[in-house]
């Protein structure tokens, strides 16, 4: 969602939400109790995929969803793939176990989860490699929301050095291109207190 | 997705996928290893929300997404709410613990999960009651994908008698209307082997 906003040059102010505390003020803004929350023109928007579709309809340039129905389907399929499947199998097992637990004070990483995440990321990188073998971008010949959904997951994992960039030259090249986009600057400037990013994280030549 | 297909009068043949076995033939059709899978015109479609958007674009009548961007956002927000949040907090805790475990032979229900699900469904029914207090349908003044997403979760829970229809007259009235739609017939005819539906399940006057 941040990448989509940045690509469309919609300026936003990022506010940290301590969503795990579940305070009443935050729950009033968003009854789902989740991040991200977008506030725009006095309205409050939640649920990442619904927000991205809305931004696409309200601010169609540059286009992040193709115009052909079949091609749009493929973008949305891959957005779900990365937001749900990749997130659940990889990001939740690696990032949440290693970082979020420490921030929220909810104990040590569960070794079995970290192991499952480390195994799953290989499968996912191979799947991306297969897609990029046949296409210029993940969902087809044009950059789309699918590339942003994938890059958002990978950048979070790269922050904790959990991506083996030697596994696929195609994936590495694709990520280098994503990283060099102006929309990516704010992601690369992220800094989680207590977890400084590794040297290569923001480096375009990694 | 079944409701969306039925509402648009697209005939499909339902095929049981024993997805939990993970056989190679099924994984070839759908690398995500999940249901539902739609086969149409020689193409294979996966990921429920991507399929519903595709059906909406290819077969726009009857319309299940409004035309105004703000109204479309609200439909999509609620589809995510029911597909993700409601499913995760309620359906996974009640239906998956009580029924799927038995079918897959993966042990007894975990009591803590069933308890969490029973608590969460009250919160969700109250939220639906609040929505329906202000609107004719869940997402606004027209029936939409949001109503189908919610009814799909509730019908599965009603099958195992886990919905307290006395909690909200507004929700009960709304569900009675949904049940009486021709699109709902196939859902009401569902029969899980070993788990016969209760008498009231298919009854329009429940």
Interface residues (C-beta under 8 A of the other chain):
Chain A: X31 X32 X34 X43 X45 X46 X47 X49 X50 X51 X53 X54 X57 X58 X69 X70 X72 X73 X76 X77 X79 X80 X81 X84 X85 X127
Chain B: X31 X32 X34 X43 X45 X46 X47 X49 X50 X51 X53 X54 X57 X58 X69 X70 X72 X73 X76 X77 X79 X80 X81 X84 X85 X127
